[in-house]
Each structure stands twice: as structure tokens, then as C-alpha cells.
């Protein structure tokens, strides 16, 4: 195992990785921008290194500075967490060239899966069903029109290098293509430096289901069950749960091993997430692969009893995974509520500021992943998520009730949050029944925000 690790991230992400390092006896070197110096989540670090100004472009996205820190402090490896440079193949390659093990897949697979069009082609060739659409990036608006006609719409224009809903536009009619093309190209170029687009059929009222996988260098590739991520607002996940209430045991038994087999055939190593869309008929299609841990990985940890950060580190250190598929036990149910510093009454505008009071829930089946304490300041420079409230139980009904109790016991003062919305969602009939889809929350938001 590594003796010293550079954590190339901040906040809740860094705090989460730190916990595993402390348990395994790994020295942790943690970087901090000027906005984060003095933050309580740094207290568990063995070494704290100032990184640069508050803007992420001059700190947590500064590959040169991060690699210099890793080399100067004689780190054996770099864990990028999730977000920032976690899926940057160039950064991974440069880490390896500097003698730093990158905790994640190799740069080849990061590049392959980071290019959404190539990822589709690769998975299709390996036997994974993909959403009907263009074969590779579109060369022109005219080609987009031709593909739209072939799949008979509706469709999504999507950035080849995209993520998080950026560089994505819905198209219902051919006459909408030009404006959507121009907007998506401009947004993708601005966000990713890559304006290429592809087109795929838009699955209306589908379910967003993802599979956590782990693969080592010794031929073992595990699936750790699926997560349901269909409670979304503007393509951003709000609540995740595992397992999915949409799948039958027979469907689960059929498609989870298939996903693991496809990933194994691809030669992928370390942790990754296969994202799927399930249409109204129950058919599942590959959408994309994220070559990292996801924000929602704790729900998988809760139903498996595994520490996914530890397993990532062991694979990166060339150790075999300590279990086989037959030893993976999926027990009970888990939910994750993303608690954000944002104002639902102001179109969810981020609300940085000082958190005057914090009180987190406690009790059986309750876990809170956060980096904040009472009196801390939330800077305006980074993501608005302040905590993940993770709740588990022996079944979904028990977990839902525990989640309701957890929300009632949570107190955040000083900044607006989406806590009250979570309380309403946990009593919202489509969610309680499990009969929801990716557009359900958007459609119900006026009602949910209007009533207590």
C-alpha cells in the first residue's frame, strides 16, 4: 500500500478520502486554495500545502502546481477524488510521467470513455446495447438532420466531451436543430474546449440507472449493484438510491453480470460507473461511463459494506481485489440526499456565506458526509453541495422513514438550502411509490416548492 498520498481535491471529497487514509495508516498530503486555508476538513491531514488563489483554475485545476506538490512532498500516488481533474487523461498521464501513481483508470481508458461518441462505439462493439443515434461525432448540421430523420426523433444533441448537462440540447422537431446545434456547440466549446457533438434518440420519461464496477489487474471485474438516479433537476441528481425500485430481481440478475463482463473485456481497471437509461418498455441502454467514483458512491457502500476508496487504492497499488463476485453481498436499501447551499425560491441560486449553526442527524442507519462545522464560511468559488445525508435500512420503507426523521433532525442556519425540498420529496407520492422518471421532479417542482 502507498505510504504517502496526495489528495488533489477539496471539501467533502478530501474529507472522505482522508477518512480512509487515516484508517489505513496512509500519510495524507492535502492542498488548499487561499479560500480554504484554515478550513476544519484540513485538520486530519498530515501535511497541508497552500495551492493558489481561490478560483479553481488557479488552484484545484492547476495540474502543474499539483504535480509539483506531489513530487516535492515525495508522494507515491495522487487521488483526484471526483470533480476537478478526476477524469482528465492528460493530468493522469503527467502524474505517471512524474512518478506519481494516479488512483484511477489508465489514461487510455479515460480518454476513450471521456469521448462520449467513442465510448458508445466501443461499448456497442463489446455487446452493450446503446441508444440509437449517430455513429461518432457529427460532421455537420446536415448530418445531424439525416440522423434525426433516421431515428424519427425526439433527440438529444450532446457534447462529445460533455457532462453534467452542459453542451446538451433537446430537439423535438427538425426545424429546432439549427438553434440547438449552435447553442450546444458554443456551450461545449466554452465548457470543454471541444465543440464536437453527437446525436441520440431522447428516451422520454426514462429511468437513469447506473452500475458501480471495480476491476483489478488480475482479471477480476466486480459489479456492486445498481443505483437509481432519476430524481434530477436540470440533469443534476438530487436524490439517489440503491437498489433501484424499477428493476425486478430477474432483470438485475440478467443485466448486472452483463455490464461487468463488458467492462472486463474492455480491459478497464479501477473504479468506474456505467450509466444506463431504461425506457418505458424496460429496455436498458448504455449512455456513458464515468471513469471515477461518483458523488453518490456512499449508497453502494451502505448496501455492500465496502469502502470503495480503499478498494481504489488497493487496485492502484497493484493489489488484487480482496473478494470475488460470489462474495459481494447486497443487503437492504440506501438513500442519499444532496444538501446544497442554494435558494429554491430564487431558482436554486447558489447561496455562499457563513453557516451560523449546523446540527446533523444521528441514529441507526444514518451517515453524514460533510466538511463543514458551525461558523464555517461557504466560499462562492466552488460547488454548492455542503453535505450528503446517507440513510440505510433493511428495506426501502424503513429507509424512507429514517430519511424523513433525518431531515427533521437536520438544522442549517445562515444560508438558504434545499433541506425543506428534501422533506417534501420524501413524502411525494411518485417517489414513495418508486414510480418516477427523469422528468418527474421538474414537472412537480412548482407544486413541491409551493406547499409546505
NORCORWO-V9258 format. One record per residue. OMEGA is omega in radians with two decimals (* if undefined). BURIAL is + if it has 9 or more other C-alpha atoms within 8 Angstrom, else -. Layout:
omega:OMEGA burial:BURIAL
omega:OMEGA burial:BURIAL
//
This chain:
omega:-3.12 burial:-
omega:3.10 burial:+
omega:-3.08 burial:+
omega:-3.04 burial:+
omega:2.98 burial:+
omega:3.06 burial:+
omega:-3.04 burial:+
omega:-3.13 burial:+
omega:-3.04 burial:+
omega:2.95 burial:+
omega:-3.10 burial:+
omega:-3.14 burial:+
omega:3.14 burial:+
omega:3.14 burial:+
omega:3.14 burial:+
omega:-3.14 burial:+
omega:3.12 burial:+
omega:-3.11 burial:+
omega:3.12 burial:-
omega:3.11 burial:+
omega:-3.14 burial:+
omega:-3.13 burial:+
omega:-3.11 burial:-
omega:-3.13 burial:-
omega:3.11 burial:-
omega:3.06 burial:+
omega:-3.08 burial:+
omega:3.01 burial:+
omega:-3.07 burial:+
omega:3.11 burial:+
omega:3.14 burial:+
omega:3.04 burial:+
omega:3.11 burial:+
omega:-3.14 burial:+
omega:-3.04 burial:-
omega:-3.13 burial:-
omega:-3.10 burial:+
omega:3.14 burial:-
omega:-3.07 burial:-
omega:-3.12 burial:-
omega:3.10 burial:+
omega:-3.01 burial:+
omega:-3.14 burial:-
omega:-3.10 burial:-
omega:3.03 burial:+
omega:3.08 burial:-
omega:3.08 burial:-
omega:-3.07 burial:+
omega:3.05 burial:+
omega:-2.99 burial:+
omega:-3.09 burial:+
omega:-3.13 burial:+
omega:-3.07 burial:+
omega:-3.11 burial:+
omega:-3.08 burial:-
omega:-3.13 burial:+
omega:-3.11 burial:-
omega:3.14 burial:+
omega:-3.01 burial:+
omega:3.05 burial:+
omega:-3.12 burial:+
omega:-3.08 burial:+
omega:-3.14 burial:-
omega:-3.11 burial:-
omega:-3.13 burial:+
omega:3.14 burial:+
omega:3.09 burial:+
omega:3.09 burial:-
omega:-3.12 burial:+
omega:-3.13 burial:+
omega:-3.10 burial:+
omega:-3.11 burial:-
omega:3.02 burial:-
omega:3.06 burial:-
omega:3.08 burial:+
omega:-3.02 burial:+
omega:3.11 burial:+
omega:3.02 burial:+
omega:-3.09 burial:+
omega:-3.10 burial:+
omega:3.06 burial:+
omega:-2.97 burial:+
omega:-3.12 burial:-
omega:-3.02 burial:+
omega:-3.02 burial:+
omega:-3.12 burial:+
omega:-3.14 burial:+
omega:-3.07 burial:+
omega:3.12 burial:+
omega:3.10 burial:-
omega:3.12 burial:+
omega:3.14 burial:+
omega:-3.13 burial:+
omega:3.06 burial:+
omega:-3.14 burial:+
omega:3.13 burial:+
omega:-3.14 burial:-
omega:3.13 burial:-
omega:3.14 burial:-
omega:3.09 burial:+
omega:3.10 burial:+
omega:-3.11 burial:+
omega:-3.09 burial:+
omega:3.13 burial:+
omega:3.11 burial:+
omega:-3.08 burial:+
omega:3.14 burial:+
omega:-3.11 burial:-
omega:3.06 burial:+
omega:3.12 burial:+
omega:-3.11 burial:+
omega:-3.09 burial:+
omega:3.08 burial:+
omega:3.03 burial:+
omega:-2.98 burial:+
omega:-3.13 burial:+
omega:3.10 burial:+
omega:3.12 burial:+
omega:3.09 burial:+
omega:-3.12 burial:+
omega:-3.11 burial:+
omega:-3.11 burial:-
omega:3.09 burial:+
omega:3.14 burial:+
omega:-3.13 burial:-
omega:3.05 burial:+
omega:3.12 burial:-
omega:3.07 burial:+
omega:3.13 burial:+
omega:3.12 burial:+
omega:3.12 burial:+
omega:-3.13 burial:-
omega:-3.07 burial:+
omega:3.04 burial:+
omega:-3.12 burial:-
omega:-3.14 burial:+
omega:3.11 burial:+
omega:-3.12 burial:+
omega:-3.07 burial:-
omega:3.05 burial:-
omega:3.14 burial:+
omega:3.08 burial:-
omega:3.08 burial:+
omega:3.11 burial:+
omega:-3.12 burial:+
omega:-3.14 burial:-
omega:3.11 burial:+
omega:3.12 burial:+
omega:-3.12 burial:-
omega:-3.09 burial:-
omega:3.08 burial:+
omega:3.04 burial:-
omega:-0.19 burial:+
omega:-3.00 burial:+
omega:3.00 burial:+
omega:2.89 burial:+
omega:-3.05 burial:+
omega:3.11 burial:+
omega:3.11 burial:+
omega:-3.12 burial:+
omega:-2.94 burial:+
omega:3.11 burial:+
omega:3.08 burial:-
omega:3.12 burial:-
omega:-3.14 burial:+
omega:-3.09 burial:+
omega:-3.10 burial:+
omega:3.09 burial:+
omega:3.07 burial:+
omega:3.14 burial:+
omega:3.12 burial:+
omega:-3.09 burial:-
omega:-3.10 burial:-
omega:-3.10 burial:-
omega:3.10 burial:-
omega:-3.00 burial:+
omega:-3.05 burial:+
omega:-3.12 burial:-
omega:3.12 burial:-
omega:3.13 burial:+
omega:-3.10 burial:+
omega:-3.12 burial:-
omega:-3.11 burial:+
omega:3.12 burial:+
omega:-3.13 burial:+
omega:-3.11 burial:+
omega:3.13 burial:+
omega:3.12 burial:+
omega:-3.14 burial:+
omega:-3.03 burial:-
omega:-2.99 burial:+
omega:-3.07 burial:+
omega:-3.08 burial:-
omega:-3.07 burial:+
omega:-3.11 burial:+
omega:-3.12 burial:+
omega:2.90 burial:+
omega:-3.08 burial:+
omega:3.08 burial:+
omega:3.11 burial:+
omega:3.09 burial:+
omega:3.10 burial:+
omega:-3.06 burial:+
omega:3.11 burial:-
omega:3.10 burial:+
omega:3.09 burial:+
omega:3.11 burial:+
omega:-3.08 burial:+
omega:-3.11 burial:+
omega:-3.08 burial:+
omega:3.06 burial:+
omega:3.09 burial:+
omega:3.04 burial:+
omega:-3.13 burial:+
omega:3.10 burial:+
omega:-3.11 burial:+
omega:-3.05 burial:+
omega:3.03 burial:-
omega:3.14 burial:-
omega:3.07 burial:+
omega:-3.08 burial:+
omega:2.84 burial:+
omega:-3.11 burial:+
omega:3.12 burial:+
omega:-3.09 burial:+
omega:3.04 burial:+
omega:3.06 burial:+
omega:-3.05 burial:+
omega:-3.03 burial:+
omega:3.07 burial:+
omega:-2.99 burial:+
omega:2.98 burial:+
omega:-3.10 burial:+
omega:3.10 burial:-
omega:3.08 burial:-
omega:-3.08 burial:-
omega:-3.12 burial:+
omega:3.07 burial:+
omega:3.03 burial:+
omega:3.09 burial:+
omega:3.09 burial:+
omega:-0.07 burial:+
omega:3.12 burial:+
omega:3.07 burial:+
omega:-3.09 burial:-
omega:-3.02 burial:-
omega:3.00 burial:-
omega:3.08 burial:-
omega:-3.13 burial:-
omega:3.10 burial:-
omega:-3.12 burial:-
omega:-3.11 burial:+
omega:-3.11 burial:-
omega:-2.94 burial:-
omega:3.14 burial:-
omega:3.08 burial:+
omega:3.11 burial:+
omega:3.13 burial:-
omega:-3.13 burial:+
omega:3.14 burial:+
omega:3.12 burial:+
omega:3.14 burial:+
omega:3.11 burial:+
omega:3.13 burial:+
omega:-3.14 burial:-
omega:-3.11 burial:-
omega:-3.11 burial:-
omega:3.10 burial:+
omega:3.12 burial:+
omega:-3.07 burial:+
omega:3.08 burial:+
omega:-3.12 burial:+
omega:3.07 burial:+
omega:-3.12 burial:+
omega:-3.07 burial:+
omega:2.96 burial:+
omega:3.12 burial:+
omega:-3.11 burial:+
omega:-3.04 burial:+
omega:3.13 burial:-
omega:-3.13 burial:-
omega:3.14 burial:-
omega:-3.11 burial:-
omega:-3.14 burial:+
omega:3.02 burial:+
omega:3.10 burial:+
omega:3.12 burial:+
omega:3.07 burial:+
omega:3.02 burial:+
omega:-3.01 burial:+
omega:-3.08 burial:+
omega:2.91 burial:+
omega:3.10 burial:+
omega:3.03 burial:-
omega:-3.03 burial:-
omega:-3.11 burial:-
omega:3.13 burial:+
omega:3.13 burial:+
omega:3.07 burial:+
omega:3.09 burial:+
omega:-3.09 burial:+
omega:-3.11 burial:+
omega:3.12 burial:+
omega:-3.06 burial:+
omega:-3.10 burial:-
omega:3.01 burial:-
omega:-3.04 burial:-
omega:3.07 burial:+
omega:3.08 burial:-
omega:-3.13 burial:-
omega:3.03 burial:+
omega:-3.11 burial:+
omega:-3.13 burial:+
omega:3.11 burial:+
omega:3.14 burial:+
omega:3.12 burial:+
omega:3.10 burial:-
omega:3.03 burial:-
omega:3.08 burial:+
omega:3.02 burial:+
omega:-3.01 burial:+
omega:3.14 burial:-
omega:3.10 burial:-
omega:-3.06 burial:+
omega:-3.12 burial:-
omega:-3.13 burial:-
omega:3.10 burial:-
omega:-3.13 burial:+
omega:3.10 burial:-
omega:-3.03 burial:-
omega:2.99 burial:-
omega:-3.06 burial:+
omega:3.13 burial:+
omega:3.07 burial:+
omega:2.99 burial:+
omega:3.08 burial:+
omega:3.11 burial:+
omega:3.14 burial:+
omega:-3.06 burial:+
omega:2.98 burial:+
omega:-3.10 burial:+
omega:-3.05 burial:+
omega:3.14 burial:+
omega:-3.13 burial:+
omega:3.13 burial:-
omega:3.13 burial:-
omega:3.07 burial:-
omega:3.11 burial:-
omega:3.10 burial:-
omega:-3.06 burial:+
omega:3.07 burial:+
omega:-3.14 burial:+
omega:-3.12 burial:+
omega:3.08 burial:+
omega:-3.03 burial:+
omega:-3.14 burial:+
omega:3.09 burial:+
omega:3.03 burial:+
omega:-3.08 burial:-
omega:3.12 burial:-
omega:3.07 burial:+
omega:3.08 burial:-
omega:-3.08 burial:-
omega:3.08 burial:-
omega:-3.11 burial:-
omega:3.10 burial:+
omega:3.09 burial:-
omega:3.05 burial:+
omega:-3.13 burial:+
omega:3.10 burial:+
omega:-2.99 burial:+
omega:2.99 burial:+
omega:3.07 burial:+
omega:3.13 burial:-
omega:3.14 burial:-
omega:3.10 burial:+
omega:3.04 burial:-
omega:-3.12 burial:-
omega:-3.10 burial:-
omega:-2.94 burial:-
omega:-2.97 burial:-
omega:-3.12 burial:-
omega:-3.04 burial:-
omega:-3.12 burial:+
omega:-3.12 burial:+
omega:3.12 burial:+
omega:2.97 burial:+
omega:3.07 burial:+
omega:-3.06 burial:+
omega:-3.07 burial:+
omega:3.13 burial:+
omega:3.13 burial:+
omega:-3.09 burial:+
omega:3.13 burial:+
omega:-3.04 burial:-
omega:-3.11 burial:+
omega:3.11 burial:-
omega:-3.14 burial:+
omega:3.10 burial:+
omega:-3.13 burial:+
omega:3.09 burial:-
omega:3.12 burial:+
omega:3.10 burial:+
omega:3.11 burial:+
omega:3.14 burial:-
omega:3.12 burial:+
omega:3.13 burial:+
omega:-3.09 burial:-
omega:-3.11 burial:+
omega:3.13 burial:+
omega:3.09 burial:+
omega:-3.14 burial:+
omega:3.05 burial:+
omega:3.11 burial:+
omega:3.03 burial:+
omega:3.08 burial:+
omega:3.09 burial:+
omega:-3.10 burial:+
omega:-3.12 burial:+
omega:3.10 burial:-
omega:3.10 burial:+
omega:3.11 burial:+
omega:3.13 burial:+
omega:3.13 burial:+
omega:-3.10 burial:+
omega:3.05 burial:+
omega:-3.12 burial:-
omega:-2.96 burial:-
omega:3.11 burial:-
omega:3.12 burial:+
omega:-3.14 burial:+
omega:-3.12 burial:+
omega:-3.07 burial:-
omega:-3.09 burial:-
omega:3.14 burial:-
omega:3.13 burial:+
omega:-2.98 burial:+
omega:3.12 burial:+
omega:-3.03 burial:+
omega:-3.09 burial:+
omega:3.12 burial:+
omega:-3.11 burial:+
omega:-3.05 burial:-
omega:-3.04 burial:-
omega:3.13 burial:-
omega:3.11 burial:-
omega:-3.08 burial:-
omega:-3.14 burial:+
omega:-3.07 burial:+
omega:-3.07 burial:-
omega:3.13 burial:-
omega:* burial:-
//
